[in-house]
Amino acid sequence: MDQIDLMKELHVPSDKKIVLLVMDGLGGLPGKDGKTELEAARTPNMDRLSRESMLGLSTPVAPGITPGSGPGHLALFGYNALKYQIGRGVLEALGIGLRLGEKSLAARGNFCTLDPKSGVITDRRAGRIPTDECARLVEKLRQISIDGVDITVQPVKDYRFVLVLEGEDLHDGLTETDPQKTGLKPLPVKPIRNEAEKSALILNEWLEKAFELLRNERPANGCTLRGIAKNPDLPTFKDVYGLDACAIATYPMYKGIARLVGMDVPDAGESIETEIRTLREKWHDYDFFFFHVKKTDSYGEDGNFDAKVGVIEETDKIIPDILKLGPGVLVITGDHSTPWALKSHSWHELPVLIHADNIRFDSVTEFGETACIMGALGHIRHTDILPLAMAHAGRLTKFGA
Amino acid sequence: MDQIDLMKELHVPSDKKIVLLVMDGLGGLPGKDGKTELEAARTPNMDRLSRESMLGLSTPVAPGITPGSGPGHLALFGYNALKYQIGRGVLEALGIGLRLGEKSLAARGNFCTLDPKSGVITDRRAGRIPTDECARLVEKLRQISIDGVDITVQPVKDYRFVLVLEGEDLHDGLTETDPQKTGLKPLPVKPIRNEAEKSALILNEWLEKAFELLRNERPANGCTLRGIAKNPDLPTFKDVYGLDACAIATYPMYKGIARLVGMDVPDAGESIETEIRTLREKWHDYDFFFFHVKKTDSYGEDGNFDAKVGVIEETDKIIPDILKLGPGVLVITGDHSTPWALKSHSWHELPVLIHADNIRFDSVTEFGETACIMGALGHIRHTDILPLAMAHAGRLTKFGA
């Protein structure tokens, strides 16, 4: 019996609502005066909350493992990220708002440059063509039709596009066509499992037609397909937790991940202000809110300490607005660390704050990585967070007699 | 997907080297002034290092479980010691430098004393005969030949020897012949699995011939076989971590365990001084160094508090030599605790220190069991150590999109 089964069995109704506030890439590393981004930020509201909360540090997936956004969020939502792996094609497709049904097979596509004579790849990203050139080429690729399959091609950004096939008997378990270095020809799609043979045939036919259509284009006279995958059949939040769940996010990718677990995703605008307004509007319609702040991660990736601090301070200002709504449980954390010093996602633990009735208190009086070492939560895993939130919301009944 | 699979998938090259300094049986218990062996030791170098390191406490295998040297080290190397069990026969054989191939089956042998009339065991260790008597008897046992099998018998120490069979179709899954108490006859070898039937027949034939040869010896007129096992096919350090790994150890057993996971094992002499010299000589040839200090454990087993303190202080003196080589990551810990007060291995957590760039700092300023409670690492498992070291060496790429 795994955690998902346990939650399915034990969840009970309650009128206490849960808010999971995720600052993407929140965890950091010390800057010039020895403080992390979160420690350097002026966060009077979160610090005040810390005195009435349980704090700790959480490992997203496993010690030493740097998660992508998919696994980081799945773990936060209580799903074993090593068990439920989501193909990049699926994330890209959901990220740009495409819906993937049972019959869909999604791939991430890259335009590339081929040597016209030998056919080997000379640039895996076709000189990073701009998005409008990508859109023009995608328009061309939409001419391709194959019997028995509905085909969707959508530009993403720069040289990236998404290909979605829809039809009977499509399966994943397929190799990628990008040879991962220049000087080699694009590879054919090969089935890893017998049941994926039909899908491989269709994708190779599509690729052949695509190469024909792109032949005289420059620099993007070819393309590769990666992360060919179906929508994994994730148990939904309603099934697992009995929660009517709402995702409040501004970026397509996080809306996509939320949809994967069955959350509703209303339009929440483009800023923290529009997000908090959406939270207020939707407050009475849902039991659970996933509230996503993106820019902490973006500035972490840029190595911009001060700008990341700024987003954390901006987020701190909405804490009173959230508390005014009266959540039964408020969790504040991130999906993974994106320390300014590394300019990338990292494996470091995340500070976590759980504010609720009936908590065990600790001596932590500020929300920061170092202070959280002494917190009552200790060192947990991301998958522990939802069960703890559920318990504090009075939404889990006793296990066993 | 388990941790080994994950490491296999995610490891990437880096020029940062990793040093794992293992003081065998490091963990201790308070002595007369309330300090453990490590806390009582004067360790200025490790204490200074603590201020620039992440510290914590680690459980070798599972809470309450006292590991042997095999599981303790396998866990340190990132292998699930409950999954990868190594028969004692294999450890003893590797320990004395025998190579075990695919066709080898190894057993640990004990000489014992039998009552000449009834045949029951009167002393399971034959009065702890000295090693040279053991060698004389082993010489006698080498007369035994069995069709289709190459047989190696080697004395180990006192009443202990190793028996290795080599041939086609040999399998483990066999019972031991030591009845574990006196007053009972040695048991026959029985197959637990069908495929081990042939091996049981051969071992019982060997035992019959051995008893015949030993009949007139005193006190060692019999023997028992234990831990009959094949070399488990462990994934190597190169496969799992992409690391060229070198073991620097003075005792055969630890060299044997290192060989099991594919480490190179150069001769490192007999002392900490010769070991550090070997580290210096081999520095440019490897990515990873397992540096083993044995005597902390030996003195723990003796219940000799002061001598264990002495070995820890001696080890502290080589820390600057190690740091001078410029490791990307230096881990200091032990395989298990061997508290002087228990004169044996124990289940207690081990202090761990991870020194690297991009660590989360904590307030710990000395390397000791009590101080480590407050460390940023918290309470981890031995299997977490290698993934953390790999991450800090920049040797793991992102998991998932």
Boltz contact constraints between the chains, C-beta under 6 A:
constraints:
  - contact:
      token1: [A, 29]
      token2: [B, 358]
      max_distance: 6.0
  - contact:
      token1: [A, 63]
      token2: [B, 384]
      max_distance: 6.0
  - contact:
      token1: [A, 63]
      token2: [B, 387]
      max_distance: 6.0
  - contact:
      token1: [A, 63]
      token2: [B, 388]
      max_distance: 6.0
  - contact:
      token1: [A, 64]
      token2: [B, 387]
      max_distance: 6.0
  - contact:
      token1: [A, 64]
      token2: [B, 388]
      max_distance: 6.0
  - contact:
      token1: [A, 64]
      token2: [B, 390]
      max_distance: 6.0
  - contact:
      token1: [A, 64]
      token2: [B, 391]
      max_distance: 6.0
  - contact:
      token1: [A, 65]
      token2: [B, 399]
      max_distance: 6.0
  - contact:
      token1: [A, 66]
      token2: [B, 398]
      max_distance: 6.0
  - contact:
      token1: [A, 67]
      token2: [B, 399]
      max_distance: 6.0
  - contact:
      token1: [A, 67]
      token2: [B, 400]
      max_distance: 6.0
  - contact:
      token1: [A, 68]
      token2: [B, 398]
      max_distance: 6.0
  - contact:
      token1: [A, 68]
      token2: [B, 400]
      max_distance: 6.0
  - contact:
      token1: [A, 68]
      token2: [B, 401]
      max_distance: 6.0
  - contact:
      token1: [A, 70]
      token2: [B, 400]
      max_distance: 6.0
  - contact:
      token1: [A, 70]
      token2: [B, 401]
      max_distance: 6.0
  - contact:
      token1: [A, 71]
      token2: [B, 399]
      max_distance: 6.0
  - contact:
      token1: [A, 71]
      token2: [B, 400]
      max_distance: 6.0
  - contact:
      token1: [A, 82]
      token2: [B, 1]
      max_distance: 6.0
  - contact:
      token1: [A, 88]
      token2: [B, 401]
      max_distance: 6.0
  - contact:
      token1: [A, 91]
      token2: [B, 401]
      max_distance: 6.0
  - contact:
      token1: [A, 345]
      token2: [B, 398]
      max_distance: 6.0
  - contact:
      token1: [A, 347]
      token2: [B, 391]
      max_distance: 6.0
  - contact:
      token1: [A, 369]
      token2: [B, 360]
      max_distance: 6.0
  - contact:
      token1: [A, 373]
      token2: [B, 362]
      max_distance: 6.0
  - contact:
      token1: [A, 373]
      token2: [B, 376]
      max_distance: 6.0
  - contact:
      token1: [A, 379]
      token2: [B, 378]
      max_distance: 6.0
